[in-house]
Amino acid sequence: MKTYPTVTPLILILIQWSGGAGSLSMLVRTILIDKKPEEVPLLVESLLGKVVEEFEHRLASQYEVMKTTSTDITASNFNKPLSEPISGDKKMEEKNIKMMKKDDCSHRSITNDELKDQSLKLQMILNKQQRDIQVLKHTIDATKADMQHMQTKFHEEFNNLGMNIHGLAHAASGYHRVLEENRKLYNQVQDLKGSIRVYCRVRPFLSERSSYVSTVEHIEDGNITISTPSKYGKGCKSFTFNKVFGQSVTQAEVFSDMQPLIRSVLDGYNVCIFAYGQTGSGKTYTMVGPKDLTEKNQGVNYRALGDLFVLAEKRKDNFRYDVAVQMIEIYNEQVRDLLVIDGSNKRLEIHNSSQTGLNVPDASLMPVSSTSDVIDLMNLGQRNRAVGATALNDRSSRSHRYPLFSFSFFNNIWSRNILCSQTKTCLITCSCLTVHVQGKDLTSGTILRGCMHLVDLAGSERVNKSEVTGGRLKEAQHINKSLSALGDVIASLAQKNTHVPYRNSKLTQLLQDSLGGQAKTLMFVHISPEPDALAETISTLKFAERVATVELGAAQVNKDTADVKQLKEQIASLKAALARKEGETEESRHSISHTDCSEKYITSSDLFPFTPNHRVGDMLVARQLMGDVGNIEARANSMSRQEKQSFSLDELLTNSPPWPPVISPTQNFRDDEKESGSGEWVDKVMVNKQDNINRVGSPLGCWEAENENSPDVFYPKYLQNSSKIYQEQSSCNMFMGGNRFNIANINDIDDLDVSTSHLSEPDFLWQFDQSKLSCITNGIGIGSKTKKTPSKSTSTPERSKKAYPMSGPSPSRKLGNGVGQPLHRNGRQPFPAETKRKIGSRK
Ligand SMILES: Nc1ncnc2c1ncn2[C@@H]1O[C@H](COP(=O)(O)OP(=O)(O)OP(=O)(O)O)[C@@H](O)[C@H]1O
């Protein structure tokens, strides 16, 4: 192939000019312009050959350069951290690119060697970057693997945590369940022990004293801490109760805590709730409510009754409940009926028969069927206080009043006393609302009897005699006496003394069944938060703590099942038969007529005038009607004697005596007189009675145990006519219930003891027991009674009717039947001096 001598310089020119396409084509044209066409291919071929050769050469040299420089670069970069080379390389790359561009721009001065070097360098960089990329990929893969591992681990741990939390939540709920169970068990233990429950309530500051600093430091569950200045010691005193309610606790919250207690009344328990605390500490507020009474701020009384009615309604398919109410007050050691409608200021007596709750049997017992009935009755009670004020030296109510009445707050008793003397108001020891409930199980016929005493006490502060005079002094002294007596009773009970001085005041007599009986008892202790009440607050809380330690023994339900009823009847008739037999052998030795006794016994029906069909508004009508009913009572009784093994409430209602009982003027004897007769002895008897109750659980067991331990001579005395008595009694009192009443009266020796010793007991008990005592003391038995018994027991209904001509309203009327002797001034049949003496000798 022919080569042209101009080719090499041409190529060089070409290369130099290769930066621009336009200039290259110009150059080609310049070279080829003077050439012949046939020379052009050869020229081009030669030119291209030269170009290829030149490039091969240059590539080879560049390859050499790259080889040497790459080893240098690898060696120098070997130990550098991963990120560095990358960024370094990047920089270098960028730099190279820039350089290349620069080279490209500066163009044509670049030699082939340089190009080779550059391409080699680029290659090296490329390789290195590829290696780095591989390393990075590995790192990312490893990191990803790590991440996944961590994620799975995290999920696992998260699940574990969830499970743990779930477990903890379960444990926590279990813990709460256990706590709740513990609380219930604790309460059950408390119930079994019969501990008096104590709830403490702190009154909020009244508006005029809102800036005061509270003495209540801290309240938590059942603990209350009172801050005390140094003179009281440590600076803080803590007290523990079943529950403590702070200042902001509402009436509804307070009630909800005691609701179960109130409901147990429907289950046949006796319940007593009494409010204690210094004057103005909120006792009446808790028990009744404030003067501007609304549904929201109603106190325990209204709520309790409302609840009873609601529950009774709910249970109406299974139970039929009858509810009746009594309202009394104790003023200057006199018990007064607040539900009388004839304005009479009759004084009442307190009897302690722990089974019925009818502690004041002579007080009006008003049937109610709704809360509004109760409100009506409370209003009536209030009006009666006003009536009482005239009769009792213009006295009117003290501050614990019922809805119609209001009384402004006074911080202490002194200011109250001043007010009392200015307004001629008075200080009463306590007011008591008693709710009696009798339920009949419609399927089994079981009778449940429960009662609830709601007692609002006088302010607990002591009155200094020197600061008050006249009527106020007397009232204050009575309050002092009553509250001290309450303190003594609590102290005796707390120390489990055998003798408990219940009879030291009317208040303790009234509360006897609740403090020492089978009742469930709750004391609401109230305190004021003001610093100037601190001394009273501390002493109130100390007293309350002592009350909390009193253990009464398990509360017992007042229930007569059909089986027990039947058994009792059988036992009663067997005992009666036995008594008759024994009585026949001794009849010549007895002078006291048992027949008389029986008749008087029957007259006790006066004590239970409750007729559930009456309503407050119908009282007058009811009285009238009952007066008429009284005439047919004897006939009804005699009929029941013939057929009776069970009785119905309707029958009782028909046979109920006139209502209310007419109190003989002679019954208003002085308490002092009456109390001088027995006093302490009764307390002891009551303690023995309690012991007996504790020893023998069931009424039947109690009955038998007592009879076992008693001299045999007891039985003929009051059992010979027991079938008769039993039958007649069964119609006397729907609350008592026929069998229970009989067993209690015929066989419960201690009850009889008490009634005997307690000269204020109803005639029937008194007379009955008198015979018993004569029996004991003379060792004669009951011959004379037995003597009359056969003829009695065979008497016809007509004869029976004749035998009870005075089954009217009062003992005095009944005793006016010509059977016997003139009445004692208290309306009782007097008894032989010898018997009296013997009663005394039993003290
Ligand atoms: N929890 C309470 N919330 C609001 N006000 C209350 C509360 N407790 C008591 N009060 C108010 O305090 C004042 C005195 O209360 P209350 O008459 O009930 O005291 P008390 O202890 O019954 O007094 P007394 O011994 O004179 O009968 C009343 O004005 C009453 O409304």
The ligand as a Gaussian input file, in Angstrom:
#p B3LYP/6-31G(d) Opt

LIG

0 1
 N      -71.330000      17.088000     106.341000
 C      -71.844000      18.317000     106.408000
 N      -71.909000      19.065000     105.305000
 C      -72.433000      20.306000     105.345000
 N      -72.913000      20.899000     106.462000
 C      -72.872000      20.181000     107.591000
 C      -72.327000      18.860000     107.636000
 N      -72.418000      18.413000     108.885000
 C      -72.982000      19.391000     109.587000
 N      -73.256000      20.452000     108.820000
 C      -73.870000      21.703000     109.249000
 O      -73.321000      22.007000     110.518000
 C      -74.295000      22.510000     111.372000
 C      -74.386000      21.698000     112.658000
 O      -74.745000      20.401000     112.309000
 P      -75.762000      19.555000     113.193000
 O      -76.879000      20.374000     113.682000
 O      -76.069000      18.347000     112.399000
 O      -74.828000      19.200000     114.405000
 P      -75.188000      18.309000     115.660000
 O      -73.978000      17.562000     116.015000
 O      -76.403000      17.512000     115.388000
 O      -75.485000      19.355000     116.740000
 P      -76.323000      19.163000     118.071000
 O      -75.474000      18.417000     119.023000
 O      -76.580000      20.541000     118.445000
 O      -77.558000      18.411000     117.707000
 C      -75.605000      22.522000     110.603000
 O      -75.775000      23.810000     110.058000
 C      -75.354000      21.533000     109.499000
 O      -76.115000      21.828000     108.357000

